[in-house]
Amino acid sequence: MEYVSALVPPVVMAVFFVGLIVTIVKTQGGANKAKEDAVVDAVLARAEHTRQTPRDTEA
C-alpha cells in the first residue's frame, strides 16, 4: 500500500496541471480577447503617461 500513497500526490498534481492548461487554452481569444486587449492597452497608456509626466520633487 506504500506505492499507492507514493503515487497519489503526483497524480493529483498532474490532474490539476492538466486542468490549468485546459482552462488557459479555452480562455485564449474569443469574446474575451477584445476585453483583455482593451485592459492591457489602458494599463500601458497609463504607464506611458505616468512615465512622461514630470514629478514635482521640490517641496
C-alpha positions as a Markdown table, in Angstrom:
| # | Residue | x | y | z |
|---|---|---|---|---|
| 1 | Met | 0.0 | 0.0 | 0.0 |
| 2 | Glu | 3.0 | 2.3 | 0.2 |
| 3 | Tyr | 3.1 | 2.6 | -3.5 |
| 4 | Val | -0.5 | 4.0 | -3.5 |
| 5 | Ser | 0.4 | 6.7 | -1.1 |
| 6 | Ala | 3.6 | 7.4 | -3.1 |
| 7 | Leu | 1.7 | 7.8 | -6.4 |
| 8 | Val | -1.3 | 9.9 | -5.1 |
| 9 | Pro | 0.4 | 13.3 | -4.8 |
| 10 | Pro | 2.0 | 13.2 | -8.4 |
| 11 | Val | -1.3 | 12.1 | -9.9 |
| 12 | Val | -3.3 | 14.8 | -8.1 |
| 13 | Met | -0.8 | 17.4 | -9.2 |
| 14 | Ala | -0.9 | 16.1 | -12.8 |
| 15 | Val | -4.7 | 16.3 | -12.8 |
| 16 | Phe | -4.7 | 19.9 | -11.5 |
| 17 | Phe | -1.9 | 20.8 | -14.0 |
| 18 | Val | -3.9 | 19.4 | -17.0 |
| 19 | Gly | -7.0 | 21.3 | -15.8 |
| 20 | Leu | -5.0 | 24.5 | -15.5 |
| 21 | Ile | -3.6 | 24.1 | -19.1 |
| 22 | Val | -7.1 | 23.3 | -20.4 |
| 23 | Thr | -8.5 | 26.4 | -18.7 |
| 24 | Ile | -5.7 | 28.6 | -20.1 |
| 25 | Val | -6.2 | 27.3 | -23.7 |
| 26 | Lys | -10.0 | 27.7 | -23.5 |
| 27 | Thr | -9.8 | 31.3 | -22.3 |
| 28 | Gln | -7.4 | 32.5 | -25.0 |
| 29 | Gly | -9.0 | 34.5 | -27.8 |
| 30 | Gly | -12.7 | 34.5 | -28.5 |
| 31 | Ala | -15.0 | 37.1 | -26.9 |
| 32 | Asn | -12.6 | 37.7 | -24.0 |
| 33 | Lys | -9.8 | 38.7 | -26.3 |
| 34 | Ala | -11.2 | 42.2 | -27.0 |
| 35 | Lys | -11.7 | 42.9 | -23.3 |
| 36 | Glu | -8.3 | 41.7 | -22.4 |
| 37 | Asp | -6.7 | 43.7 | -25.1 |
| 38 | Ala | -8.5 | 46.8 | -24.0 |
| 39 | Val | -7.4 | 46.4 | -20.4 |
| 40 | Val | -3.8 | 45.9 | -21.5 |
| 41 | Asp | -3.9 | 48.9 | -23.7 |
| 42 | Ala | -5.3 | 51.0 | -20.9 |
| 43 | Val | -2.7 | 49.9 | -18.5 |
| 44 | Leu | 0.1 | 50.6 | -21.0 |
| 45 | Ala | -1.3 | 54.0 | -21.8 |
| 46 | Arg | -1.5 | 54.9 | -18.2 |
| 47 | Ala | 2.1 | 53.7 | -17.5 |
| 48 | Glu | 3.3 | 55.7 | -20.5 |
| 49 | His | 1.5 | 58.8 | -19.3 |
| 50 | Thr | 2.9 | 58.4 | -15.8 |
| 51 | Arg | 6.4 | 57.9 | -17.1 |
| 52 | Gln | 6.2 | 61.0 | -19.3 |
| 53 | Thr | 4.6 | 63.3 | -16.6 |
| 54 | Pro | 7.4 | 65.2 | -14.7 |
| 55 | Arg | 7.2 | 64.9 | -11.0 |
| 56 | Asp | 7.4 | 67.8 | -8.6 |
| 57 | Thr | 10.3 | 66.9 | -6.4 |
| 58 | Glu | 10.6 | 70.3 | -4.8 |
| 59 | Ala | 8.6 | 70.6 | -1.5 |
